[in-house]
Amino acid sequence: MLEIITVSLLVLIFLQEFFNRKERQKLVEALIARNLRELGDLETTRKFKPTKTKKVDDSAVPVSGLDDKTFDKYIKDTNELKEDDGGN
């Protein structure tokens, strides 16, 4: 019983510290921002993180001379690249 209480208190402390840290970061950014537009830009950049994308040069691969496996791999890589560009 004591272990359950101890673990639950540790989880509560962890969550409290986590949310306090996030709130403190927002407050500091609000104090530093010159106006509301700049504050909105900071929040937007925090939400959207850049993704790594592979650079595929379409002119580097002659599609007409490929065998089936290589062609399928090329199409798969191209489709993955398009999905990454669409992003959330």
N, C-alpha and C positions, 0 to 999 in steps of 0.2 A: 504494500500500500504506500509506503514511504517513497519507493522508487517512482511510482506513478505520479505522485504529487511533485517530486523533484523534477521529473522530466517535463511535466506540464508547466511548471514555473519557468524552467529554462526556455521552453518554446515561447512562452509569453514574453519573456525578457528579450529573446532574439527578435520576435516580431515587432516589439515596441522600438527597439533600437533601429531596426531596418526602416520602419516608417518614419521615425524621427530623422534619420539621415536623409531620406528622400525629401522630406518637408524642408529641412534645413538647406538643402541644395536649391530647391525652388525659391526659397526666401532670399538667398544670396544672389541668385540670378535676377530676381525682381529688383533688388536694390541696385545692382550693377547696370541694368538695362536703362537706356536713356528715355525710352517711350514704350507704349504698349505694343507697337509694331515690332520693335526689336525683341521684346519679351516673347511675342508670338513666334518669331523666327527661331528663338532659342528652343521653345517647346517643340516646334516642328522638326528641327534638326535632331532633337533627342529621340523623337518617335521613329524617324526613318534613318536606319543605319545603312551605310553603303554595303553592297554585296560584291563579292569577287566574281568577275565574269571572265570566261575564257575568250580570248580574241581569236576568231576564226577568220582567216582571209579566204573569201570565196574564190578569188582568182588563183590561189595557190594549189587547189585540188582539181585536176581535170576529171570531172564526174563521168564522162563518157568512157574512160578507159579503166574503170575500177571493176574488181570482181564483186560478187554479191556481199560477202562479209564486210569488206572495206566500205562499200557503198552504204550498207545498213548502219555501220558505225559512224560514218560521216553524217548521215541523216539524223541519227540519235544525238550526236554532239551538237548539231545545228539546232535541233528542237530544244535541247536543254538550254542553250544559249538564249533562245527567244523567250523561254519561260523565266529565266533570270532577269532579262531586260524588263519584262512586264511588271515584276515585283509587286509587293503589297503597298 
